[in-house]
Amino acid sequence: MLAFPHSVRIFVALEPVDMRKQYDGLWSAAQSQLGEDPKQGAVFCFTNRERTRLKLLYWDGTGVWVLAKRLEQGRFSWPAPSEAKRKLALTPEALLLIVSGVDLKTASLRPWYERDEK
């Protein structure tokens, strides 16, 4: 389960990023593309052009975390920003819903993410 404290800021990069980037490349993207300092304790979300892969960069005070998820079906979806922006700020709860396959526009599970009941 993915969980962050309520006080953590979450930034989603709206421009796609090369998913071959690791710690240093994502750190640089957070600084140059988003204009944020990764050492301030925020979580930075990056996706590929198709939005089928997601990487999170997080500085916990002692080191850098990179978390990755690749979808087998469907795409990650998040609300469009209200104006032309390079990043979108989300709450930790919204990020958890998105990663769990919930479409925030309709507040429903995306069809590709529904789980079979056993």
PyMOL commands that place a pseudoatom at each C-alpha (Angstrom):
pseudoatom trace, name=CA, resn=MET, resi=1, chain=A, elem=C, hetatm=0, pos=[0.000, 0.000, 0.000]
pseudoatom trace, name=CA, resn=LEU, resi=2, chain=A, elem=C, hetatm=0, pos=[1.249, 3.437, -0.915]
pseudoatom trace, name=CA, resn=ALA, resi=3, chain=A, elem=C, hetatm=0, pos=[0.658, 6.081, 1.748]
pseudoatom trace, name=CA, resn=PHE, resi=4, chain=A, elem=C, hetatm=0, pos=[2.148, 9.494, 2.433]
pseudoatom trace, name=CA, resn=PRO, resi=5, chain=A, elem=C, hetatm=0, pos=[1.465, 11.870, 5.337]
pseudoatom trace, name=CA, resn=HIS, resi=6, chain=A, elem=C, hetatm=0, pos=[-1.286, 14.408, 4.664]
pseudoatom trace, name=CA, resn=SER, resi=7, chain=A, elem=C, hetatm=0, pos=[1.242, 17.248, 4.876]
pseudoatom trace, name=CA, resn=VAL, resi=8, chain=A, elem=C, hetatm=0, pos=[3.334, 15.954, 1.932]
pseudoatom trace, name=CA, resn=ARG, resi=9, chain=A, elem=C, hetatm=0, pos=[3.024, 17.977, -1.256]
pseudoatom trace, name=CA, resn=ILE, resi=10, chain=A, elem=C, hetatm=0, pos=[2.502, 15.991, -4.479]
pseudoatom trace, name=CA, resn=PHE, resi=11, chain=A, elem=C, hetatm=0, pos=[3.487, 17.405, -7.875]
pseudoatom trace, name=CA, resn=VAL, resi=12, chain=A, elem=C, hetatm=0, pos=[2.638, 15.716, -11.174]
pseudoatom trace, name=CA, resn=ALA, resi=13, chain=A, elem=C, hetatm=0, pos=[4.752, 16.665, -14.193]
pseudoatom trace, name=CA, resn=LEU, resi=14, chain=A, elem=C, hetatm=0, pos=[2.330, 17.284, -17.057]
pseudoatom trace, name=CA, resn=GLU, resi=15, chain=A, elem=C, hetatm=0, pos=[5.009, 16.849, -19.712]
pseudoatom trace, name=CA, resn=PRO, resi=16, chain=A, elem=C, hetatm=0, pos=[6.115, 13.256, -20.331]
pseudoatom trace, name=CA, resn=VAL, resi=17, chain=A, elem=C, hetatm=0, pos=[9.544, 12.120, -19.148]
pseudoatom trace, name=CA, resn=ASP, resi=18, chain=A, elem=C, hetatm=0, pos=[11.885, 9.483, -20.538]
pseudoatom trace, name=CA, resn=MET, resi=19, chain=A, elem=C, hetatm=0, pos=[11.218, 6.504, -18.273]
pseudoatom trace, name=CA, resn=ARG, resi=20, chain=A, elem=C, hetatm=0, pos=[14.844, 5.375, -18.540]
pseudoatom trace, name=CA, resn=LYS, resi=21, chain=A, elem=C, hetatm=0, pos=[15.690, 8.175, -16.105]
pseudoatom trace, name=CA, resn=GLN, resi=22, chain=A, elem=C, hetatm=0, pos=[16.594, 7.064, -12.622]
pseudoatom trace, name=CA, resn=TYR, resi=23, chain=A, elem=C, hetatm=0, pos=[17.499, 8.983, -9.458]
pseudoatom trace, name=CA, resn=ASP, resi=24, chain=A, elem=C, hetatm=0, pos=[19.691, 11.732, -10.899]
pseudoatom trace, name=CA, resn=GLY, resi=25, chain=A, elem=C, hetatm=0, pos=[17.640, 12.208, -14.074]
pseudoatom trace, name=CA, resn=LEU, resi=26, chain=A, elem=C, hetatm=0, pos=[14.358, 12.513, -12.187]
pseudoatom trace, name=CA, resn=TRP, resi=27, chain=A, elem=C, hetatm=0, pos=[15.996, 14.783, -9.601]
pseudoatom trace, name=CA, resn=SER, resi=28, chain=A, elem=C, hetatm=0, pos=[17.132, 17.055, -12.434]
pseudoatom trace, name=CA, resn=ALA, resi=29, chain=A, elem=C, hetatm=0, pos=[13.637, 16.983, -14.016]
pseudoatom trace, name=CA, resn=ALA, resi=30, chain=A, elem=C, hetatm=0, pos=[12.067, 18.016, -10.689]
pseudoatom trace, name=CA, resn=GLN, resi=31, chain=A, elem=C, hetatm=0, pos=[14.399, 21.008, -10.562]
pseudoatom trace, name=CA, resn=SER, resi=32, chain=A, elem=C, hetatm=0, pos=[14.402, 22.093, -14.213]
pseudoatom trace, name=CA, resn=GLN, resi=33, chain=A, elem=C, hetatm=0, pos=[10.987, 21.010, -15.479]
pseudoatom trace, name=CA, resn=LEU, resi=34, chain=A, elem=C, hetatm=0, pos=[8.947, 21.642, -12.333]
pseudoatom trace, name=CA, resn=GLY, resi=35, chain=A, elem=C, hetatm=0, pos=[11.010, 24.378, -10.697]
pseudoatom trace, name=CA, resn=GLU, resi=36, chain=A, elem=C, hetatm=0, pos=[11.010, 22.635, -7.306]
pseudoatom trace, name=CA, resn=ASP, resi=37, chain=A, elem=C, hetatm=0, pos=[13.725, 21.579, -4.887]
pseudoatom trace, name=CA, resn=PRO, resi=38, chain=A, elem=C, hetatm=0, pos=[13.388, 17.808, -4.307]
pseudoatom trace, name=CA, resn=LYS, resi=39, chain=A, elem=C, hetatm=0, pos=[14.957, 18.139, -0.835]
pseudoatom trace, name=CA, resn=GLN, resi=40, chain=A, elem=C, hetatm=0, pos=[11.886, 20.033, 0.390]
pseudoatom trace, name=CA, resn=GLY, resi=41, chain=A, elem=C, hetatm=0, pos=[10.088, 16.725, 0.963]
pseudoatom trace, name=CA, resn=ALA, resi=42, chain=A, elem=C, hetatm=0, pos=[7.568, 16.674, -1.896]
pseudoatom trace, name=CA, resn=VAL, resi=43, chain=A, elem=C, hetatm=0, pos=[6.679, 13.664, -4.036]
pseudoatom trace, name=CA, resn=PHE, resi=44, chain=A, elem=C, hetatm=0, pos=[7.254, 14.160, -7.763]
pseudoatom trace, name=CA, resn=CYS, resi=45, chain=A, elem=C, hetatm=0, pos=[5.267, 12.082, -10.255]
pseudoatom trace, name=CA, resn=PHE, resi=46, chain=A, elem=C, hetatm=0, pos=[6.469, 11.490, -13.797]
pseudoatom trace, name=CA, resn=THR, resi=47, chain=A, elem=C, hetatm=0, pos=[4.843, 9.513, -16.607]
pseudoatom trace, name=CA, resn=ASN, resi=48, chain=A, elem=C, hetatm=0, pos=[5.731, 8.458, -20.100]
pseudoatom trace, name=CA, resn=ARG, resi=49, chain=A, elem=C, hetatm=0, pos=[3.969, 9.854, -23.173]
pseudoatom trace, name=CA, resn=GLU, resi=50, chain=A, elem=C, hetatm=0, pos=[1.337, 7.066, -23.171]
pseudoatom trace, name=CA, resn=ARG, resi=51, chain=A, elem=C, hetatm=0, pos=[0.750, 7.400, -19.396]
pseudoatom trace, name=CA, resn=THR, resi=52, chain=A, elem=C, hetatm=0, pos=[1.217, 3.675, -18.950]
pseudoatom trace, name=CA, resn=ARG, resi=53, chain=A, elem=C, hetatm=0, pos=[4.238, 4.058, -16.667]
pseudoatom trace, name=CA, resn=LEU, resi=54, chain=A, elem=C, hetatm=0, pos=[4.608, 6.124, -13.541]
pseudoatom trace, name=CA, resn=LYS, resi=55, chain=A, elem=C, hetatm=0, pos=[7.686, 6.980, -11.485]
pseudoatom trace, name=CA, resn=LEU, resi=56, chain=A, elem=C, hetatm=0, pos=[7.643, 8.750, -8.145]
pseudoatom trace, name=CA, resn=LEU, resi=57, chain=A, elem=C, hetatm=0, pos=[10.659, 10.587, -6.718]
pseudoatom trace, name=CA, resn=TYR, resi=58, chain=A, elem=C, hetatm=0, pos=[10.696, 11.260, -2.979]
pseudoatom trace, name=CA, resn=TRP, resi=59, chain=A, elem=C, hetatm=0, pos=[13.391, 12.558, -0.614]
pseudoatom trace, name=CA, resn=ASP, resi=60, chain=A, elem=C, hetatm=0, pos=[12.677, 11.236, 2.893]
pseudoatom trace, name=CA, resn=GLY, resi=61, chain=A, elem=C, hetatm=0, pos=[15.443, 13.183, 4.633]
pseudoatom trace, name=CA, resn=THR, resi=62, chain=A, elem=C, hetatm=0, pos=[18.010, 10.390, 4.513]
pseudoatom trace, name=CA, resn=GLY, resi=63, chain=A, elem=C, hetatm=0, pos=[17.921, 9.380, 0.865]
pseudoatom trace, name=CA, resn=VAL, resi=64, chain=A, elem=C, hetatm=0, pos=[16.010, 9.353, -2.384]
pseudoatom trace, name=CA, resn=TRP, resi=65, chain=A, elem=C, hetatm=0, pos=[13.235, 6.910, -3.216]
pseudoatom trace, name=CA, resn=VAL, resi=66, chain=A, elem=C, hetatm=0, pos=[12.194, 6.051, -6.762]
pseudoatom trace, name=CA, resn=LEU, resi=67, chain=A, elem=C, hetatm=0, pos=[8.997, 4.040, -7.030]
pseudoatom trace, name=CA, resn=ALA, resi=68, chain=A, elem=C, hetatm=0, pos=[7.789, 2.733, -10.381]
pseudoatom trace, name=CA, resn=LYS, resi=69, chain=A, elem=C, hetatm=0, pos=[4.571, 1.231, -11.700]
pseudoatom trace, name=CA, resn=ARG, resi=70, chain=A, elem=C, hetatm=0, pos=[3.848, -0.148, -15.162]
pseudoatom trace, name=CA, resn=LEU, resi=71, chain=A, elem=C, hetatm=0, pos=[0.250, -0.745, -16.157]
pseudoatom trace, name=CA, resn=GLU, resi=72, chain=A, elem=C, hetatm=0, pos=[-0.552, -3.858, -18.144]
pseudoatom trace, name=CA, resn=GLN, resi=73, chain=A, elem=C, hetatm=0, pos=[-3.781, -2.275, -19.426]
pseudoatom trace, name=CA, resn=GLY, resi=74, chain=A, elem=C, hetatm=0, pos=[-5.185, 1.245, -19.541]
pseudoatom trace, name=CA, resn=ARG, resi=75, chain=A, elem=C, hetatm=0, pos=[-3.622, 4.589, -18.685]
pseudoatom trace, name=CA, resn=PHE, resi=76, chain=A, elem=C, hetatm=0, pos=[-3.116, 6.777, -15.649]
pseudoatom trace, name=CA, resn=SER, resi=77, chain=A, elem=C, hetatm=0, pos=[-5.612, 9.625, -15.582]
pseudoatom trace, name=CA, resn=TRP, resi=78, chain=A, elem=C, hetatm=0, pos=[-5.694, 12.842, -13.580]
pseudoatom trace, name=CA, resn=PRO, resi=79, chain=A, elem=C, hetatm=0, pos=[-7.659, 16.067, -13.756]
pseudoatom trace, name=CA, resn=ALA, resi=80, chain=A, elem=C, hetatm=0, pos=[-6.603, 18.676, -16.286]
pseudoatom trace, name=CA, resn=PRO, resi=81, chain=A, elem=C, hetatm=0, pos=[-5.149, 21.828, -14.724]
pseudoatom trace, name=CA, resn=SER, resi=82, chain=A, elem=C, hetatm=0, pos=[-7.327, 24.937, -14.755]
pseudoatom trace, name=CA, resn=GLU, resi=83, chain=A, elem=C, hetatm=0, pos=[-4.753, 26.852, -16.805]
pseudoatom trace, name=CA, resn=ALA, resi=84, chain=A, elem=C, hetatm=0, pos=[-1.649, 26.135, -18.852]
pseudoatom trace, name=CA, resn=LYS, resi=85, chain=A, elem=C, hetatm=0, pos=[0.793, 24.767, -16.299]
pseudoatom trace, name=CA, resn=ARG, resi=86, chain=A, elem=C, hetatm=0, pos=[3.833, 22.493, -16.224]
pseudoatom trace, name=CA, resn=LYS, resi=87, chain=A, elem=C, hetatm=0, pos=[2.803, 20.732, -13.038]
pseudoatom trace, name=CA, resn=LEU, resi=88, chain=A, elem=C, hetatm=0, pos=[-0.301, 19.743, -11.165]
pseudoatom trace, name=CA, resn=ALA, resi=89, chain=A, elem=C, hetatm=0, pos=[-0.503, 19.735, -7.362]
pseudoatom trace, name=CA, resn=LEU, resi=90, chain=A, elem=C, hetatm=0, pos=[-2.457, 16.856, -5.810]
pseudoatom trace, name=CA, resn=THR, resi=91, chain=A, elem=C, hetatm=0, pos=[-3.267, 15.667, -2.319]
pseudoatom trace, name=CA, resn=PRO, resi=92, chain=A, elem=C, hetatm=0, pos=[-1.810, 12.348, -1.177]
pseudoatom trace, name=CA, resn=GLU, resi=93, chain=A, elem=C, hetatm=0, pos=[-5.334, 10.923, -1.201]
pseudoatom trace, name=CA, resn=ALA, resi=94, chain=A, elem=C, hetatm=0, pos=[-5.845, 11.903, -4.854]
pseudoatom trace, name=CA, resn=LEU, resi=95, chain=A, elem=C, hetatm=0, pos=[-2.530, 10.297, -5.831]
pseudoatom trace, name=CA, resn=LEU, resi=96, chain=A, elem=C, hetatm=0, pos=[-3.543, 7.074, -4.080]
pseudoatom trace, name=CA, resn=LEU, resi=97, chain=A, elem=C, hetatm=0, pos=[-6.849, 7.043, -5.954]
pseudoatom trace, name=CA, resn=ILE, resi=98, chain=A, elem=C, hetatm=0, pos=[-5.139, 7.617, -9.306]
pseudoatom trace, name=CA, resn=VAL, resi=99, chain=A, elem=C, hetatm=0, pos=[-2.563, 4.887, -8.689]
pseudoatom trace, name=CA, resn=SER, resi=100, chain=A, elem=C, hetatm=0, pos=[-5.428, 2.585, -7.630]
pseudoatom trace, name=CA, resn=GLY, resi=101, chain=A, elem=C, hetatm=0, pos=[-7.198, 3.093, -10.965]
pseudoatom trace, name=CA, resn=VAL, resi=102, chain=A, elem=C, hetatm=0, pos=[-9.911, 5.544, -9.951]
pseudoatom trace, name=CA, resn=ASP, resi=103, chain=A, elem=C, hetatm=0, pos=[-10.880, 8.142, -12.550]
pseudoatom trace, name=CA, resn=LEU, resi=104, chain=A, elem=C, hetatm=0, pos=[-11.232, 11.346, -10.525]
pseudoatom trace, name=CA, resn=LYS, resi=105, chain=A, elem=C, hetatm=0, pos=[-13.507, 12.920, -13.151]
pseudoatom trace, name=CA, resn=THR, resi=106, chain=A, elem=C, hetatm=0, pos=[-16.242, 10.341, -12.610]
pseudoatom trace, name=CA, resn=ALA, resi=107, chain=A, elem=C, hetatm=0, pos=[-15.112, 8.926, -9.254]
pseudoatom trace, name=CA, resn=SER, resi=108, chain=A, elem=C, hetatm=0, pos=[-15.321, 5.407, -10.596]
pseudoatom trace, name=CA, resn=LEU, resi=109, chain=A, elem=C, hetatm=0, pos=[-12.898, 2.584, -11.240]
pseudoatom trace, name=CA, resn=ARG, resi=110, chain=A, elem=C, hetatm=0, pos=[-11.581, 2.546, -14.772]
pseudoatom trace, name=CA, resn=PRO, resi=111, chain=A, elem=C, hetatm=0, pos=[-12.851, -0.598, -16.575]
pseudoatom trace, name=CA, resn=TRP, resi=112, chain=A, elem=C, hetatm=0, pos=[-9.337, -1.977, -17.070]
pseudoatom trace, name=CA, resn=TYR, resi=113, chain=A, elem=C, hetatm=0, pos=[-8.621, -1.839, -13.327]
pseudoatom trace, name=CA, resn=GLU, resi=114, chain=A, elem=C, hetatm=0, pos=[-11.653, -3.620, -11.924]
pseudoatom trace, name=CA, resn=ARG, resi=115, chain=A, elem=C, hetatm=0, pos=[-10.692, -6.649, -9.898]
pseudoatom trace, name=CA, resn=ASP, resi=116, chain=A, elem=C, hetatm=0, pos=[-12.275, -10.055, -10.263]
pseudoatom trace, name=CA, resn=GLU, resi=117, chain=A, elem=C, hetatm=0, pos=[-14.047, -11.228, -7.141]
pseudoatom trace, name=CA, resn=LYS, resi=118, chain=A, elem=C, hetatm=0, pos=[-13.117, -14.712, -5.982]
for i in range(1, 118): cmd.bond("trace and resi %d" % i, "trace and resi %d" % (i + 1))
show_as sticks, trace
zoom trace
